Amino acid sequence: MARYKTKAAALIGIALLVVFPSMVFGSGVIWVVGGEDAKWESPGFDYQAWSDSMRFWAGDELVFKYDPSSYNVVVAASQDDYDQCNLVPNLGVYSSGQDALILTSPGNYYFMCQGLCESGMKFVARAKE
């Protein structure tokens, strides 16, 4: 009888791992934008190259660290708005200096800094399922 209970528990554990991996591994990875020691304060930094070198998943969290008196984070509403550095419409403007934004679902997320977008302070994060 004990042998069947052990097998049943193992099967339930495997099923949970397969069906609900976030319960086992957490809901996502926390990424500091630009790298652990970087800040969202460098118009000359290639944030797109950094983003392209990462593998983001739905549920991951991006943390933007910066001086709020000089910088902010704008989430563009579309690829066109991002390409043209249009600040309006947007999906949110953040200015705390320590913003944590979750990639809630698979797809592209368009981030830029007001006033510095034209200088290249922007990037697309591509979250996979």
N, C-alpha and C positions, 0 to 999 in steps of 0.2 A: 504494500500500500504506500509506503514512504517513497518508493521508487517512482510511482506514478505522480505523486505530489511534486517531486523534484523536477520531473520532466515537464509537468504542467507549468510550473513556475518558470522554467527556462523558456518554454514556448511563449508564455505571456511576455517575458522580458524581451525576447527577440521581436515579437509582434509590436511592442511599444517602440522599440528602436527603429523599426522599419516605418511604422505608420506615423509616429510622433517623435522624430529625432530631436526636435527643439526641447522636448521635455528632458531628454537625456543630456544633450550637449549645450543647452542654453538657446536663446532665441537669435543670437547673431554675434558677430565679431564687432568690436569697437575699434574704429580706425581714426587716428589723428591725421587730419588732412595735411598732406605734404610729408608725413613721416613723424615718428615719435618726438623728435626734437624740433620740428618745423612749426611755423606759425602761418596763419592766413594773413600775411603781411608783406609778401614779397612779390611785387608785380613782375620781377624778372625771373622768378621761379617758374618752371614748366609744370604747372599743376596737371595739365592734361597728360603729360608723359607719366607723371606719378600715378594718376588714375588708371591709365592704360596698363600699368605694370601690376595693378592689383586685381584680385578676383573678388568682386562684391556679389553678395547674395541678398535676396529679399530677407529683411529682418536685421541686416547689418546696420550699424550706427556710425555716422561720420561726425567727428568732433572738430569744430572750427575754433582755433585759439587765436585771438587777435586783440589789439588795442581798440576798444569800442569808440574811442574819440576820433579815430581815423578810418576805420574799416567797418564793413558789415557783410552780411551774406544775403543775397537775393536768390530765390529759387524761381527761375524763369518758367513761364507757363507753357512754352513750346520751343521746339528747335529753332523756328524762325526768330522768335523773341531773343533767344540765346545768341544766335548768329549775329543779330543786329544790335545786341546789347540793350534791348528795350527793357526798361525797368517795370513798365506797366503794360499789360497786366502781369501779375506774378502770383505765385502760389504761397508766398510768404517772404517777409523781410525780417531778418534777425540781427540784433545789435547788442547782445549781452557780453560779447568777448569770449564766451565759452559756450557756444551753441552745439547741442547734440541733436542731430537730425537723423531719423530712422528711414531707411529705404524700405518702405512698407510693402512693396510688391515688386515683381520683376518689371524691368523697363529702364528707360533712360531718365536721369535726373540732371537738370541743368542748373549749375551753380555759378554765380558771378558776384563781383564786388562792385557796388555802386561807385561810379567815378573812376574806377580802374579797369573796368571790363574791356574798354577799348585798348588798354595797354596789355591785355592778355591775361588778366587776373580772373580766370574763369576755367571751368572744366565740366565735362560730362562724366557722370558715374553711371555705369551700366550694371544694373543688378540682375543677376540670373535667378531662376526659380529654384 
